[in-house]
Amino acid sequence: MSEKSYSYEQAGVSIAAGNALVKAIGPLVKATARPGADAEIGGFGGFFDPRAAGYNDPLLVAANDGVGTKVKLAIDHDRHDSIGQDLVAMCVNDLIVQGAEPLFFLDYFATGKLETGVAERVVASIAEGCKLAGCALIGGETAEMPGMYAAGDYDLAGFCVGAVERGEQLTGDKVAEGDVLLGLASSGVHSNGYSLVRRLAADKGWKLDRPALFDPDRLLIDTLIEPTRIYVKSLLPAIRSGKIHALAHITGGGLLENVPRVLPAGLHARIDAGAWAQPRLMAFLQAQGNIEPAEMARTFNCGIGMVLAVAADQVAGLTAELAAAGETVHVIGAIEAGPRGCTVQGSAETWSAREGWEATHLA
C-alpha cells in the first residue's frame, strides 16, 4: 500500500490563490508609483532612491502600526474597502509629525484562509491611502496561516519610511510659551478606541445596519468605519516653510497624552474643550457609555485628529492656508509655562459634562 501524498493545499495553504492575488493587485500597486520608486512588485525587496525623490542629505524616519479592533468591524460588516486607508494613515500621520514626507509603504496581511476577493479589496484601499499620502506601495506580505485565525478573520500591519532634510525635522524644540494650538478636524473615531466602541455596541444592542440616531442619512456602521483622515499633503507645505513648531497626531491616549509628547520640559498645553463643537458621533458614544469628559479626552480624538503648535503671528495665515487645502481648523488652546503636560478643560456645557471639569496629564 502506497503512503498518502501530502500537499501544501491539503494543509490549508493555496499557492495558486496567493499568485492570483499578486496578479490582481499589480495594477493597484503600480498606480502608487512616485519619484524614487516604480512600485513594481514581485521581487524579494523594494528599492527606493532618495535622490530621485529630490533629497540631498535626508534623515530617514520609520513608523509601523496596525488598525486594532476596527478590523473586526470591517470583517463582521463586509466593509473592506476603506480599512487599508486606516492602516496607511496611522503610519504616515506619525511620520508627518516629525516633519517627514512619507516615501514608501509596505503592508502585512495575515489570514487563516486567503479569500482573494476580500484581500484585493483591502489592498486596493491600502493603495488608495498611499496615493492620498503621496507614498509608493513597494512591497508587502500575504500570510495564509491555517489554524491561527477564525474563518473570515484577518489582521493588518503597516510599515512606512519617510524622509526629511537634515536640520528641518520637527522635534518640538521650537515650541515656546505663548504659542497657539490649532486643531485639525478628524473624520471620525479614526483607529483608536474601538474596543470600547465594540463593547458599547454589544452591551447596548446597537443595530449597526440601521440609520444612525445622530445622522439618519447614514448607516451607523458607516459612521463608525469612516477611514482615518490623512493630513500629509495639507501639512507638508507649511512644515517646509517653517511655520509649524510642533505637531501631535491624536491617537491612543487622546488629546491628554499625545500633545505632551511634543513639548519641551517646562511647557504645558492648555486646551479649551469649548473651542470646537464635539462631533455628533462622539456625543453619541459619550451618552451611550455615560463616559466622563476626562475619559473621553484620553480615549477618543473628540473631533481633533492633529494638533499644531504655532507662533501667534502665524495663526491667521496658516489657518487660511490649511482651510484652502481642505482642512477644518480650530484654535483650541495655547502653550504656557508649567510642568510638561496637557490640561483639557470645559464648562458644564462642553462634552455633556454635569459641571465644570478639568483633566490633566503630566508627561
Salt bridges, closest charged atoms under 4 A:
GLU40 OE2 - LYS30 NZ 2.69
ASP57 OD2 - ARG166 NE 2.88
ASP76 OD1 - LYS72 NZ 3.60
ASP78 OD1 - HIS80 NE2 3.35
ASP78 OD1 - ARG121 NH1 2.96
ASP81 OD2 - ARG121 NH2 2.93
ASP86 OD1 - LYS70 NZ 2.88
ASP94 OD1 - HIS249 ND1 2.79
GLU101 OE2 - ARG34 NH1 2.97
GLU101 OE1 - ARG240 NH2 3.03
GLU128 OE1 - LYS131 NZ 3.63
ASP153 OD1 - LYS72 NZ 3.15
ASP179 OD2 - HIS245 ND1 2.74
ASP203 OD2 - ARG199 NE 2.82
ASP222 OD1 - ARG79 NE 2.87
GLU226 OE1 - ARG218 NH2 2.73
GLU292 OE2 - ARG354 NH2 2.65
GLU295 OE1 - ARG298 NE 2.93
GLU321 OE1 - LYS243 NZ 2.85
GLU327 OE1 - ARG229 NE 2.87
GLU336 OE2 - ARG270 NE 3.08
GLU358 OE1 - ARG270 NH1 3.71
